[in-house]
């Protein structure tokens, strides 16, 4: 259960919420009516069975979807007050705070959840994952702030490893956090020591994965833990020339999709079709450059605006992340 909820919880923060309760005006009337009916039904179920946590979680998500963020928070806090020892409630609440961009509240709730099951390394590992996400992907952080988050992430991973020394996920993320710390250290000797420790952890995680796969009942190549991700990319300016996707260089997996905003004037005029874009993906998986190959003038900028926000899994070549060039399409269809 916790693992499934974690997939929801690790979403990156969304835009800063507004304290408004009306439904999204872009939602179709039929959708609004259906959501309102479901909310009413869930409220009745809560009144009849106040101990059913799943009902609160579903209701809070519907409230959040229509922009009633204060109501959604209140619903989840109510669920936590009713079932304070259920990790699922804490995970749902932390996921809500994370989507609202409130990192400190997110961590506070996750810390509470980890204390509920101190002998389970996963609770500590989830915290380490959040700190890695924050330090690696929040480009607004000052170096000192980034360093603080990295050290807190390492401490969380260590708590998980203290419970279970061969916990692959904790080994993986401590490896990444150590490499990020090394990039911030000015002492060359200390930097090499951190990289060596990270290498040792990564190799251990790989060997554990191999061993666990070998004992699979069907002796199949089934990875029972995640393959440790590559180290963070080198500083800007150290990238090799981009490699075109194809052959041994596979199309990178998209981790963040942003739909294009259909220009109202183009939609009103019935302009539609496919814009083809050549995108350069940097070693961190972000789009560093994009240009139109096949143009629909009224739609080009909307397509570029969307593609420039996409993110991908880093592409590896000989174990190291490299930039790649690929062709992508953005389809506009008049509804």
Secondary structure, DSSP 8 states (H G I E B T S, - for coil): -HHHHHHHHT----S----B-S--TTS-HHHHHHHHHHHHHHHHHHHH-TT-HHHHHHHHHHHHHTTBHHHHHHHHHHHHHHSTT-HHHHHHHHHHHHHTT-HHHHHHHHHHHHHHTTT-HHHHHHHHHHHHHHHHH-TT--HHHHHHHHHHHHHHHHHHHHH-TT-HHHHHHHHHHHHHHHHH---HHHHHHHHHHHHHHHHHHHHHHHHHHHTSTT-----SS----------TT-----EESBTTB----EEE-------HHHHHTT--EEEEEEEEE-TTSBEEEEEEEE--TTTHHHHHHHHTT-EE--EEETTEEE-EEEEEEEEE---
